[in-house]
């Protein structure tokens, strides 16, 4: 996804140029169903980020935020309430091995932030985003990728997670909130929302 990351950087530089004098922090949200490539795109965007032109950036993986296998909606609320907070942004990390909350992870309120994960794009978070992306990919390919990545640990939870994603899509309509919809087969649909 390096080409897409480069396109996103160009869009963000355009936004920065159009808002001279505005706060230096840019907010990017990357949403989509499990296995669609959110983590890959987030990492590519972080690697491509031109710090000299856009300032520092921080990448938040919602996998570190979800409070267990039933936590998609809770993590969505954390994005809205604390990760995107302008004064003291951050989140409480989830310790998957111990199945409990862990330490507070603080973000720099002056640095830009990329949030990637299912549930990151909601009506409340979208109004705070400078750029929001929805990734589309067919179910069979997504499942093969997710299970290939996470293996046996994820397989018994696939349907539990898919049901939460479906609720998120039904309640928040994240695809319709996205500035950019990407068919991971590399077809880009720009400017979905006005």
N, C-alpha and C positions, 0 to 999 in steps of 0.2 A: 503493500500500500504506500510506498514512497511517493508515487506520482500524486495520489490523492492528498497525502500530507503536504506536498509542495503547493497544490492548488489551495488547500485550506490556509496555509501561511500567506499566500498572495491575497486571499479574501480578508484575512485578519489585518494585514498591512494596509489594505484599502480602508478598512474600518478605522484603523488607528489614524490614518491620514485625514479621514473625514471628521474626526472628533478631536482635533487639536485642543489641548487645554483640559480635556476630560481626564478622569481618573486613569492612571496607567494600567490598572488591572483589566485583563480580558478574561472572559469566562467562556469556555467551550464545553458543551455537553455532548457525549456520544452514547446513544442508546440503541438497542436492538435486542433481539432474542439471543439466547445462549448459543454460542458457536458461530455467531455472525461476523466476528472479527473486531469487536470493540476494543479489546486489549491490544491487539496488533496495531490497529489504527492509532490508539492513544499513545503507544510507545513510539510509533513512527513519527507522529506529530511532535512529541517531546524531543526526539532526536533531531528533527528538522527545524525546530523553533529557532529563529534568529535572535538570540539574546541581545545582540548589539543594536537591533532595531526595535524589538518588541519588549525588551526587558526580560527578567527571569520568569520561569514558568514552573509550576508544580503539577504533578500528575497524581490523581487520586483514583485508585482502583476500588470500585464498590465491593469487590470480593473481600476487601479488608474491613468493610463496614457492615455488611449483612449480618444481623444477629442470628446466625444459624440458617438452616434450610427453609425456614418459613418466614424469612426476614426481608423479602423484597420490598414490601410496602413500607416497613419501618425504615429501611435505608433510603427510600425515596424522600421520606420526611426529614431525614438527617441532611440530605443534600439541600433541601429548601431552608432548613432552620439553622444549621450550624456550618456546613461546608461552605455555603455561599454567604455566610454572615460577613458583613463588611468590617466589623470591629475585631472580633476574635474568632476567625474561621478555624475549623478543625472538626474532628470526629473522634469518637471512642472506638478504638480498634477492637475487632472481634477475634478472640483466640479460638480458632477452630479445633485445635488439639484438646483444649480444656473445656470447650463449649461454654465460654463465658466472656463477659466484657474484659478488656485489657486496658492498657494505658491510653491517655488522651494523646492524639496526634494533632499537633498544632500546625496551622498553615500561616504563611506570611500574608497579611492582609493587603500588602502592596504589590505582591507578585501575582501574575496571571495564573489561572488554574484550569486544568483539563480534568473533567470528571468523566470516567468511562464506566459503564455498567448498566445492566438491565434495571430500569426504574429511574434512571437519572433525569429523564426528560418528562416533566409534569407541567401542568398549567402554571403552577407557582414558580417552578425553577426556570421555565422558559422565558419569563419576563425579565429574569436577571442574567440571561445568557446573551453574549455577543454573537455566538454562532452555535447552532444546535444541529446535530446530525443524527439521522435514523439509518441504520444498516438493515437491509433486507437480504435474506438468503433462504432457500427452500429448506423445509424441515429435515429431510433425509440427510442432506449435506451438513446442516448444522449439527444434527445428532452425531453423525460420524466424527465431525471435528471435535465436538465437546467431549465425547467419550474417548477419542484418541488422545486428547490432551489430559483429561482427568481420570480416565480409566474406570476401574471397578468402584472407586469411591463415589463417583457421580451417578453411575448407572441406576442404583435403586432410588435416586432422588430426581431423576429426569422428569417424570410426570408431575411430581409435586411442584417442581420449579416451573415447568411449562404451564401449569394451571395458574400460578401466580403471575407469570408473564401475560397470560391471556386476560386476567383481571385488570392488570395494569393497562393493557391496550384498550380494554373496554371502558375503563374509568377515565383514563387520561388522554387517550387518542394521541400518543406521542408522535406517530408518523405525521399527523396533520400539523403538529406544532413545530416540526423540524424546518430549519432553513434549507436543508439539503437532505435529500433522500438518495441513498446509494444502494443500488443493486450490486451486491458484492461481486457479481459477474462484470463489474466495471461500467455499468450504465449509470450515469449521474443525472438526477432530476433536480435542477437548481431552483431555488427560491419558491419552495412549496408554500410557505406562508409569506404574506406581503410584507 
